[in-house]
Amino acid sequence: MTKIKVAIAEDNARFRKAFLRLMKLEPDLDFVTEAGNGADLLLQLESMTPDIVLLDIRMPVMDGFEAAKIIHKTYPQIKIVAFTQFDLEENIIEMSKIGVKSFVGKNQMEEVPRILKIVNEGGVYYPDKVAEIISAYLKRNSSFSTICPVSLTELDVTILQGICKGFSSTQIGDLINKSPRTVEKYRNELYQKFNVSNQQQLIVEISKWSFLK
């Protein structure tokens, strides 16, 4: 099995080293580089391309916000997972807008391998606390409605619920008894229905309606 190539940017050297020692026990993960800030990470990305970047938000020189924006624009194939404190709503909202695929707390290291595998397979994983924060933000800042204006089949709703739960195409395929390729076809059709261009935009859009609760 091909290992998932991961880069990490984290300014706390002690935490970073302890984290990497723990992750060495994971056979499916290959941490190909480490950096102490966003600027250092971007320099390293000029000569190597990981599958996923695990990014701290608050760092000196260049923080996670700026680094995520540049990575998302310059290396769109690289997926981003952010370390976060779940009580800092503004960090989660801002990183979600940039296109981060998942969040993980620094006290949840045991969750990292599972989250990285979901993200690598094309999924988006929002922990319950993150989903609550985003839902509350949308209710305050958009015209929340219990009626979805887009006509959806029962299959559409099942797929959308899977997407919001962070399921990969393989997991959704198992749920509806379809191949991952067929799920990708359905996913692209849903992008068209909701007039969005990617999964992050779709999640933000469909989080407004009650059928996903």
Secondary structure, 3 states (H helix, E strand, C coil): CCCEEEEEECCCHHHHHHHHHHHCCCCCEEEEEEECCHHHHHHHHCCCCCCEEEECCCCCCCCHHHHHHHHHHHCCCCEEEEECCCCCHHHHHHHHHHCCCEEECCCCHHHHHHHHHHHHCCCCECCHHHHHHHHHHHHHHCCCCCCCCCCCCHHHHHHHHHHHCCCCHHHHHHHHCCCHHHHHHHHHHHHHHCCCCCHHHHHHHHCCCHHHC
